[in-house]
């Protein structure tokens, strides 16, 4: 080896030793990482922790992190993020570094002002010209750190912030709608923390079963607004936002609706008047089937027209000019907000006249209108009728419905002829009516209002009365309303009427049974340990209050319908409703909720302390979730490696470590080590650790 090579080797070793000394000074509170020398200088070895001024790295296997002098710096000045700012704790690399593994940032309580400590997230900047974005994070308030797991993600800078103070929301909200046109509208929304991709679903039905092509979904990337185009005019659309996180998980916003605008009708082209011969039927009038219209966008269309019967009402043998008005039928995507109508004048020419007669008539009352009419009325003649009930004054008309003796007078006028007056009698005799009241089947409390089914031969309304309104009552519109369980007698009758010679009535007994009820209980099958309080959606179909109870208060506790998550494990919640005077008792419903920790690869959690001092806290070694794995073994060792406690079937209750060793002697205070083994399915898993025993 030459002298030059020896000097280079010595110089490289001195640089490594100096860097290791610097790292040792920055190490607490996480363990100092092992480092290795390479072409890029020093690197943090995979799976080891490296800590510097509150920032700790733990690279994954095969992903060392290169560390070069002055490559990583810390600033106590907050950075602006959206409408807010971060904590005054910013770490910055001289150049972006691709990182895979765990990042942990510790903070001081004084630096959290203006942020919710329970909602702190890690924010990362991938390059100088890129914004800070939140990363899915877990937090430990007791030890004041927030950490996240990355997979080959470029890092230029890191900091902490509460997403809700810097313009983010935690779950997607219904997008705002603006710029509505005939062909689309714009959607805009607040960014969702942890989201890497947004999608918009647009449907023509509220159940989102019929999605609009191209919007099923529409992928919009990281942008927080999108302008939709190519939609149909005048149609209502349903939309919702789908937020996708880096792991592919999705959250869906509540649905919103928006309706595109219509094209407005501006004008209907006028029609030329029409003249027809005397006697032309209404159906033979040459009324146009369509009308030429102009829209606000300049389009000209032909719209169908529905004509009325004319003003005055068209009469083929009454010469006059009739004004017909037509309602136009808009085509798809258009509308007629001003209710513009088409109109056309139709003139009927005069005819000739012939002789007439007026014949008397007698009939029984049947609720229908009976009339006397002039027969053989000459063409173009006019008739004015009056009708007079005996003892009353005459009125205009020639028809009557009620029973009585009437005199009908007809006056016929025609140019060149004298007025002709004809009179005849119209006799309507009173009728006899019957009442049919079928048997009423048993009813159940809660049934809808119903028609008792009694009918009168006259078609008149039947009036009901109840002798027990605590069971059934009669509504203002004549329906029977159930008010409670029991029996009541319903009487059906018709009102007195001079058109009939009798007034029948009939009674039936009605029995109302108690209603059955069911319990609707929706509870999540699985929740995270940090879920906090969860509102349980439980109700009885009767509307009566539901009682809840749970089987394991170590896992969760109940306050009315609020479930507060305490620890890992499985809890079963049973809902009951005992019924009342109008309802049977409901079948109990049990929901099972499993509490998990997705951030841990071991299904149970061992608490770090036992303090047997009768204060009710940490009186035994709590192993959260152990009851879900009854096949288990727990061994506890002292510092010398001596087994001081061992048990199978550990359950935090009957079998639990309370500071007493296997020999039934009280163990001294100190640090102890454990091995927890459990059978998960067909696989045995284990976890080692330590805890502190105090008195």
C-alpha positions in Angstrom: 0.0 0.0 0.0 1.4 3.4 -1.0 1.8 6.3 1.5 -1.0 8.2 -0.4 -3.5 5.3 0.0 -2.6 5.0 3.7 -3.3 8.7 4.3 -6.7 8.5 2.4 -7.8 5.4 4.5 -6.8 7.2 7.7 -8.7 10.4 6.7 -11.8 8.4 5.9 -11.8 6.6 9.3 -11.3 9.9 11.1 -14.4 11.3 9.3 -16.5 8.3 10.3 -15.4 8.6 13.9 -16.3 12.3 14.0 -19.7 11.6 12.5 -20.4 8.9 15.0 -19.5 11.2 17.8 -21.9 13.9 16.4 -24.8 11.3 16.2 -24.2 10.1 19.8 -24.7 13.7 20.9 -28.1 14.0 19.1 -29.4 10.5 20.0 -31.9 10.6 23.0 -34.7 9.8 23.6 -34.7 7.0 20.9 -31.8 4.6 20.7 -28.8 5.6 18.7 -28.8 4.0 15.2 -25.9 1.9 14.0 -24.3 3.6 11.0 -22.1 2.3 8.1 -19.8 4.0 5.7 -20.3 3.9 2.0 -19.9 5.9 -1.2 -22.4 8.5 0.0 -20.8 8.9 3.4 -22.6 7.6 6.6 -25.9 5.7 6.4 -28.5 4.8 9.1 -28.7 1.0 9.1 -32.2 -0.5 8.4 -34.5 -1.3 11.4 -32.4 0.9 13.8 -33.7 4.2 15.2 -31.8 7.4 14.6 -32.8 10.6 16.5 -31.8 14.2 16.0 -33.4 17.2 17.9 -36.8 15.5 18.3 -36.9 13.8 14.8 -36.4 10.0 14.8 -36.0 7.7 11.8 -36.3 3.9 11.7 -35.6 2.7 8.1 -37.1 -0.6 6.9 -35.0 -3.5 5.8 -32.8 -2.9 2.7 -33.5 0.8 2.8 -30.6 2.6 4.6 -30.9 6.4 4.9 -27.7 8.3 3.8 -26.6 11.0 6.3 -24.1 13.7 5.0 -22.8 16.5 7.1 -25.2 19.5 7.1 -27.7 17.5 5.1 -30.5 17.8 7.7 -31.4 21.0 9.6 -34.0 22.0 12.2 -35.9 25.4 12.3 -38.0 26.8 15.1 -40.0 29.0 12.7 -43.4 27.7 11.7 -44.2 27.4 7.9 -47.5 28.6 6.3 -49.8 25.8 5.3 -53.1 26.9 3.6 -54.8 29.4 5.8 -52.8 28.5 8.9 -49.3 27.5 10.0 -47.5 24.5 11.4 -45.9 24.0 14.8 -42.6 26.0 15.1 -40.6 22.8 14.5 -39.5 22.2 10.8 -36.9 19.7 9.6 -35.4 20.2 6.2 -33.0 18.2 4.0 -30.6 20.0 1.7 -31.9 17.8 -1.0 -34.9 15.4 -1.2 -34.3 12.0 0.3 -36.3 8.9 -0.6 -37.4 7.2 2.7 -39.0 3.9 3.6 -39.8 3.2 7.2 -41.1 5.0 10.3 -40.7 8.7 11.1 -41.4 10.0 14.7 -41.5 13.6 15.6 -41.5 14.7 19.3 -42.9 18.1 20.2 -43.2 20.4 23.3 -46.6 21.2 24.8 -45.9 24.9 24.5 -45.5 24.6 20.7 -49.1 23.1 20.2 -50.9 26.5 20.8 -53.6 26.9 18.2 -53.7 23.2 17.3 -55.6 20.2 18.7 -52.9 18.0 20.3 -55.2 14.9 19.8 -55.3 15.6 16.1 -51.7 16.3 15.1 -50.5 14.9 11.8 -47.1 14.7 10.2 -46.9 17.1 7.2 -44.3 16.4 4.5 -42.9 18.5 1.6 -41.5 16.4 -1.3 -39.7 19.3 -3.0 -39.0 23.0 -2.6 -41.9 24.0 -5.0 -44.4 21.5 -3.6 -46.8 22.3 -0.7 -46.8 20.5 2.7 -49.3 17.7 2.7 -50.6 15.6 5.7 -49.5 12.0 6.0 -51.6 9.3 7.8 -50.3 9.5 11.4 -50.6 8.0 14.8 -50.0 10.0 17.9 -49.0 9.4 21.6 -50.1 12.4 23.7 -48.6 11.0 26.9 -45.1 10.9 25.4 -45.8 13.8 23.0 -44.8 12.4 19.6 -46.5 11.8 16.3 -45.3 9.2 13.8 -46.0 7.9 10.3 -44.9 5.1 8.1 -43.6 5.8 4.5 -42.8 3.6 1.5 -40.1 5.0 -0.7 -41.5 8.6 -0.5 -39.3 11.6 -1.3 -38.8 14.0 1.6 -37.5 17.5 1.5 -39.1 18.9 4.7 -41.2 17.7 7.7 -43.3 19.4 10.3 -46.4 18.9 12.5 -49.9 20.5 12.3 -53.6 20.0 13.0 -55.1 19.5 9.5 -58.4 21.2 10.5 -56.5 24.5 11.3 -54.7 24.6 7.9 -57.6 24.1 5.5 -58.2 20.4 5.7 -61.1 18.3 6.8 -60.9 14.7 8.2 -63.6 13.2 6.1 -65.0 14.3 2.7 -67.9 16.8 2.8 -70.5 17.4 0.1 -68.9 19.5 -2.7 -70.2 23.0 -3.2 -72.0 23.7 -6.6 -71.4 26.8 -8.7 -71.4 28.0 -12.3 -74.5 26.0 -13.3 -75.2 26.1 -17.1 -77.4 24.2 -19.5 -74.6 21.7 -20.0 -72.9 21.3 -16.6 -71.7 22.9 -13.3 -68.6 23.2 -11.2 -67.9 21.2 -8.0 -65.5 22.4 -5.3 -64.5 20.9 -2.0 -62.2 21.2 1.0 -59.1 18.9 0.9 -59.3 15.7 3.0 -56.4 14.9 5.2 -54.4 11.8 4.1 -56.1 11.8 0.6 -53.8 11.1 -2.4 -56.5 11.0 -5.1 -60.1 12.3 -5.5 -62.9 10.8 -7.6 -66.3 12.2 -8.5 -69.3 10.0 -9.1 -72.3 11.6 -11.0 -75.6 9.7 -11.3 -79.1 10.3 -12.6 -80.7 8.4 -9.7 -80.3 9.1 -6.0 -79.2 5.5 -5.4 -76.2 6.0 -7.7 -77.2 2.8 -9.7 -77.2 4.8 -13.0 -73.9 6.6 -13.3 -73.2 9.2 -16.1 -70.8 7.7 -18.6 -67.3 9.2 -18.0 -68.2 10.1 -14.4 -68.4 6.5 -13.1 -66.2 7.7 -11.5 -64.4 10.8 -12.9 -60.8 10.7 -11.6 -59.6 14.2 -10.8 -56.3 13.4 -9.0 -55.2 15.9 -6.3 -57.2 18.9 -7.5 -60.0 20.1 -5.2 -62.4 21.4 -7.9 -63.7 20.1 -11.3 -65.9 21.6 -14.0 -68.4 19.0 -15.3 -69.5 19.4 -18.9 -71.5 17.5 -21.5 -74.6 17.0 -19.3 -78.3 17.2 -20.4 -80.1 20.6 -20.0 -82.8 20.8 -17.4 -82.0 17.5 -15.7 -81.3 16.9 -12.0 -78.0 15.1 -11.2 -76.8 13.5 -8.0 -73.1 13.6 -7.1 -70.7 12.6 -4.4 -66.9 12.8 -3.6 -64.7 9.8 -3.1 -61.5 10.4 -1.2 -58.7 7.7 -1.7 -55.8 7.5 0.7 -52.3 6.1 0.0 -53.3 2.6 1.0 -56.2 2.5 -1.4 -58.9 3.1 1.4 -61.8 5.2 0.5 -64.2 7.7 2.2 -67.4 8.9 0.5 -69.0 12.2 1.1 -72.8 12.7 1.6 -74.5 13.0 -1.8 -75.5 16.4 -3.3 -77.8 17.4 -6.1 -77.7 20.0 -8.9 -79.9 20.6 -11.8 -78.7 22.0 -15.1 -80.5 25.0 -16.6 -83.2 24.8 -19.3 -83.4 26.7 -22.6 -86.2 29.3 -22.2 -89.1 29.8 -24.6 -89.1 33.4 -25.9 -91.9 33.6 -28.6 -94.6 31.6 -30.4 -95.3 32.6 -34.0 -98.9 33.8 -34.5 -101.5 31.8 -36.6 -103.8 33.0 -39.3 -107.6 33.0 -38.4 -109.8 30.1 -39.6 -113.4 30.2 -41.0 -115.5 27.0 -41.0 -119.0 26.1 -42.2 -122.0 26.0 -39.9 -122.2 22.6 -38.2 -118.5 21.7 -38.4 -117.8 19.4 -35.4 -115.0 20.3 -33.0 -113.0 17.3 -34.0 -113.0 18.4 -37.6 -111.7 21.9 -37.0 -108.3 22.3 -38.9 -106.5 23.4 -35.7 -102.6 23.2 -36.2 -100.9 20.3 -34.4 -97.6 22.2 -33.9 -96.5 25.7 -33.3 -93.3 27.4 -34.5 -91.4 28.6 -31.4 -88.1 30.6 -30.8 -85.8 29.8 -27.8 -83.5 32.2 -25.9 -80.4 30.6 -27.5 -81.7 31.4 -31.0 -82.9 27.9 -31.9 -86.3 27.5 -33.7 -88.4 24.4 -33.0 -91.8 22.9 -33.7 -93.7 22.2 -30.4 -96.9 20.1 -30.1 -100.0 22.1 -29.2 -102.9 21.0 -27.0 -105.9 23.2 -27.8 -108.7 24.0 -25.3 -112.4 24.0 -26.2 -112.5 27.6 -27.2 -113.8 30.8 -25.6 -116.7 30.8 -25.6 -117.0 27.0 -25.7 -117.2 25.9 -29.3 -120.7 25.1 -30.6 -120.9 23.9 -34.2 -124.4 25.2 -34.7 -124.0 28.5 -32.9 -122.4 30.9 -35.3 -119.8 33.1 -33.6 -116.1 33.7 -33.5 -114.3 31.4 -31.0 -110.8 32.1 -29.6 -108.9 28.9 -29.0 -106.0 28.9 -26.7 -103.3 26.2 -26.9 -100.7 24.9 -24.3 -97.4 24.2 -26.0 -95.4 21.1 -25.0 -91.7 21.8 -24.4 -89.1 19.4 -25.9 -86.3 17.9 -23.7 -84.1 20.5 -22.1 -86.5 23.4 -22.7 -89.2 25.1 -20.6 -91.9 27.7 -20.7 -91.6 29.6 -17.4 -93.8 32.4 -18.5 -96.6 30.0 -19.6 -96.7 31.6 -23.1 -99.7 30.1 -25.0 -100.6 29.8 -28.6 -104.0 31.3 -29.8 -106.1 31.1 -33.0 -109.5 32.6 -34.0 -112.2 30.2 -35.5 -115.4 31.7 -37.0 -118.6 29.6 -37.5 -121.0 30.9 -40.1 -124.8 31.1 -39.4 -127.4 28.4 -40.4 -131.2 27.9 -40.6 -134.0 27.2 -38.1 -136.7 24.4 -37.6 -139.6 23.7 -35.1 -139.2 22.5 -31.4 -141.0 20.7 -28.6 -140.5 20.3 -24.8 -141.8 17.0 -23.3 -142.5 16.4 -19.5 -140.8 13.6 -17.5 -141.1 11.7 -14.2 -138.3 9.7 -12.5 -137.2 8.4 -9.1 -134.3 10.1 -7.2 -130.9 8.4 -8.0 -128.4 11.2 -7.2 -128.0 12.1 -10.9 -129.0 15.2 -12.7 -132.2 15.1 -14.7 -133.2 17.7 -17.3 -135.9 18.6 -19.9 -134.5 19.7 -23.2 -136.0 21.3 -26.3 -136.4 18.7 -29.1 -135.9 19.4 -32.8 -134.3 22.8 -32.2 -133.9 24.7 -35.4 -130.4 25.3 -36.7 -128.8 28.5 -35.2 -131.6 29.0 -32.7 -130.8 30.0 -29.1 -132.6 28.7 -26.0 -132.8 30.2 -22.5 -134.1 27.9 -19.8 -135.5 28.6 -16.3 -136.5 26.0 -13.8 -138.8 26.5 -10.7 -139.4 24.2 -7.7 -142.9 24.5 -6.3 -142.9 27.3 -3.7 -139.5 28.7 -4.9 -138.5 31.4 -7.3 -137.4 30.4 -10.8 -133.6 30.1 -11.6 -131.6 29.8 -14.8 -131.3 26.2 -16.1 -133.3 23.2 -17.1 -132.0 20.4 -14.8 -132.5 19.2 -11.2 -131.0 16.5 -8.9 -133.0 16.6 -5.7 -136.5 15.2 -5.2 -139.4 17.6 -6.0 -141.8 18.9 -8.6 -140.3 21.4 -11.1 -141.5 23.5 -14.0 -139.0 24.0 -16.8 -139.5 26.9 -19.2 -137.7 27.2 -22.5 -137.4 30.5 -24.5 -136.2 30.1 -28.1 -135.0 33.0 -30.2 -134.2 33.3 -33.9 -134.0 36.3 -36.2 -137.2 36.7 -38.2 -139.2 34.5 -35.8 -141.2 35.4 -32.8 -140.0 34.2 -29.4 -141.4 30.8 -28.5 -142.0 29.9 -24.9 -142.6 26.2 -23.9 -143.2 24.8 -20.3 -143.3 21.2 -19.0 -143.1 19.5 -15.6 -140.1 17.5 -14.3 -141.1 15.3 -11.3 -138.4 13.5 -9.2 -139.8 11.2 -6.5 -137.9 10.3 -3.1 -136.0 6.9 -3.1 -135.5 4.2 -0.5 -131.8 3.5 0.6 -130.1 0.6 2.4 -126.8 0.3 4.4 -124.3 -2.6 4.1 -121.7 -2.9 7.0 -119.4 -6.0 6.6 -117.7 -7.7 9.6 -114.4 -6.0 10.5 -111.5 -8.3 11.0 -109.1 -8.0 14.0 -106.7 -5.1 13.8 -103.3 -4.6 15.3 -102.2 -1.4 17.2 -100.1 0.7 14.8 -102.2 -0.2 11.7 -102.9 2.7 9.4 -106.2 4.6 9.4 -108.7 2.5 7.5 -112.2 2.7 6.0 -114.6 0.5 8.0 -116.2 -0.5 4.7 -119.8 0.4 5.3 -121.6 1.5 2.1 -125.0 3.1 1.4 -127.0 2.1 -1.7 -127.4 5.8 -2.3 -123.6 6.3 -2.5 -123.8 8.9 0.3 -121.0 9.3 2.9 -121.3 6.9 5.9 -120.9 8.5 9.3 -119.2 6.4 12.1 -119.3 6.7 15.9 -117.2 4.9 18.4 -118.2 3.9 21.9 -114.6 3.6 23.1 -112.3 6.3 21.8 -109.3 4.9 23.8 -109.4 2.0 21.3 -110.6 3.6 18.1 -111.7 7.1 17.0 -113.2 8.6 13.8 -111.0 11.1 11.9 -112.3 14.3 10.4 -112.3 12.6 6.9 -114.3 9.6 8.1 -111.5 7.0 8.5 -111.1 4.8 11.6 -108.0 5.5 13.6 -106.6 3.0 16.1 -105.7 4.7 19.4 -105.0 1.6 21.6 -105.4 -2.1 22.1 -108.9 -3.4 23.2 -112.4 -3.6 21.9 -114.9 -1.0 20.7 -118.3 -0.8 19.0 -118.5 1.1 15.7 -121.9 2.3 14.5 -122.4 3.3 10.9 -125.3 5.6 9.7 -126.2 8.0 7.0 -127.4 11.6 7.5 -131.1 12.5 7.1 -131.9 13.5 3.5 -135.1 14.7 2.0 -134.3 12.8 -1.2 -134.8 9.5 0.8 -137.7 8.1 2.7 -135.6 6.3 5.4 -132.3 6.7 7.5 -130.7 3.2 8.2 -127.8 2.5 10.7 -125.8 -0.6 11.8 -123.2 -1.6 14.5 -120.1 -3.8 14.5 -117.6 -4.9 17.3 -113.9 -4.2 16.5 -111.0 -5.9 18.4 -107.5 -4.3 18.3 -104.5 -6.6 19.2 -101.2 -5.4 20.7 -98.5 -4.6 18.0 -95.4 -6.5 17.6 -92.1 -4.6 17.6 -88.6 -5.2 16.5 -85.3 -3.6 17.4 -83.0 -2.1 14.8 -79.5 -2.1 16.1 -76.6 -0.9 13.9 -73.1 -1.1 15.5 -69.7 -1.3 13.8 -68.3 -4.8 13.7 -64.8 -3.5 14.2 -63.4 -0.2 15.5 -59.9 1.1 16.2 -58.7 1.3 19.8 -58.4 5.1 19.5 -62.0 5.5 18.2 -63.1 7.2 21.4 -66.8 7.5 21.9 -69.2 6.0 19.3 -72.9 6.8 19.0 -74.8 3.6 18.6 -77.8 3.7 16.2 -80.5 1.7 18.1 -84.2 2.1 18.0 -87.4 0.1 18.4 -90.0 0.1 15.6 -92.5 1.1 18.3 -90.6 4.2 19.2 -90.3 3.0 22.8 -86.9 3.5 24.5 -84.4 0.7 24.1 -82.2 -0.6 27.0 -78.5 -1.5 26.2 -76.1 -3.6 28.3 -72.6 -5.0 27.5 -70.7 -8.0 28.7 -67.1 -6.7 29.1 -66.5 -3.4 30.8 -62.7 -3.8 30.4 -63.1 -3.3 26.7 -65.7 -0.5 26.6 -68.3 1.3 28.7 -71.8 2.4 27.9 -73.5 5.8 28.6 -77.1 5.6 27.2 -76.4 4.9 23.5 -72.8 6.1 23.5 -70.1 3.4 23.5 -66.7 4.6 24.8 -63.8 2.4 23.7 -61.3 1.6 26.4 -59.1 -1.2 25.4 -58.5 -4.0 22.8 -60.9 -6.9 22.9 -64.4 -8.0 21.9 -67.6 -6.7 23.6 -71.2 -7.9 23.0 -74.0 -5.3 23.4 -77.5 -6.5 23.9 -80.5 -4.3 23.2 -84.0 -5.0 24.8 -87.4 -3.4 24.8 -90.0 -4.8 27.3 -93.2 -3.5 25.5 -96.2 -1.6 27.0 -100.0 -1.7 26.9 -100.0 -1.4 23.1 -96.9 -3.4 22.2 -95.5 -6.9 22.7 -92.0 -7.2 24.0 -89.3 -7.2 21.3 -86.9 -10.0 20.6 -83.4 -8.9 22.1 -80.7 -8.1 19.6 -77.0 -8.5 20.3 -74.3 -6.7 18.4 -70.6 -7.7 18.6 -67.9 -5.1 18.4 -64.2 -6.0 18.1 -61.6 -3.3 19.1 -58.4 -3.6 17.2 -55.1 -1.6 16.8 -54.2 -1.5 13.1 -50.9 0.0 13.8 -49.7 -3.1 15.7 -48.8 -6.5 14.3 -49.7 -8.3 17.6 -53.3 -8.7 18.4 -53.0 -7.9 22.2 -51.4 -5.0 24.1 -49.5 -5.4 27.5 -49.7 -2.4 29.8 -46.3 -1.1 31.0 -47.1 -0.9 34.8 -48.6 -2.7 37.8 -49.3 -0.7 40.9 -50.9 -2.8 43.6 -51.9 0.0 45.9 -55.7 -0.4 46.0 -56.4 2.8 44.0 -58.2 0.8 41.3 -55.6 1.7 38.7 -53.2 -0.9 37.3 -54.0 -3.3 40.1 -53.0 -6.2 37.8 -51.1 -6.7 34.6 -53.6 -5.6 32.0 -53.3 -7.5 28.7 -55.8 -5.9 26.3 -57.6 -8.3 24.0 -56.3 -11.5 25.7 -59.9 -12.7 26.2 -60.2 -13.1 22.5 -57.4 -15.7 22.6 -58.2 -18.1 25.4 -55.4 -20.4 24.3 -52.5 -18.4 25.8 -49.5 -18.6 28.0 -47.9 -15.8 30.1 -44.4 -16.0 31.7 -42.9 -13.3 33.8 -39.1 -13.1 34.6 -37.1 -11.0 37.0 -33.9 -9.2 36.0 -31.9 -12.5 36.6 -34.1 -14.4 34.1 -35.8 -16.4 36.8 -39.5 -17.2 36.1 -41.5 -15.6 38.9 -45.0 -16.1 37.4 -46.5 -18.3 34.7 -50.1 -19.0 33.7 -52.2 -20.4 30.9 -55.6 -19.0 30.0 -54.8 -15.5 31.2 -58.0 -13.5 31.2 -57.4 -10.2 33.2 -59.8 -11.6 35.9 -59.7 -15.1 37.3 -56.2 -15.5 35.9 -54.2 -12.3 36.2 -50.8 -11.2 37.6 -51.4 -9.0 40.7 -47.8 -8.7 42.0 -47.9 -12.2 43.5 -45.4 -14.8 42.1 -46.0 -18.4 41.3 -45.0 -19.3 44.9 -47.8 -17.0 46.2 -45.3 -14.6 47.6 -45.5 -10.8 47.0 -42.8 -9.8 44.5 -40.6 -6.8 45.2 -41.1 -3.6 43.2 -39.0 -3.3 40.1 -38.8 -4.0 36.4 -40.0 -7.4 35.1 -39.9 -9.0 31.7 -42.7 -11.0 30.1 -43.3 -13.3 27.2 -47.0 -13.5 26.0 -47.8 -16.4 23.7 -51.3 -16.9 22.1 -52.9 -19.0 19.5 -54.3 -16.9 16.6 -56.3 -19.3 14.5 -53.9 -22.2 13.9 -50.7 -20.1 14.5 -49.0 -19.5 17.8 -47.6 -15.9 18.1 -45.6 -14.3 20.9 -44.4 -10.9 22.1 -41.7 -10.0 24.6 -41.5 -6.9 26.7 -41.2 -5.4 30.2 -43.3 -3.6 32.8 -42.7 -1.9 36.1 -44.1 -3.2 39.4 -44.8 -0.5 42.0 -46.6 -0.4 45.4 
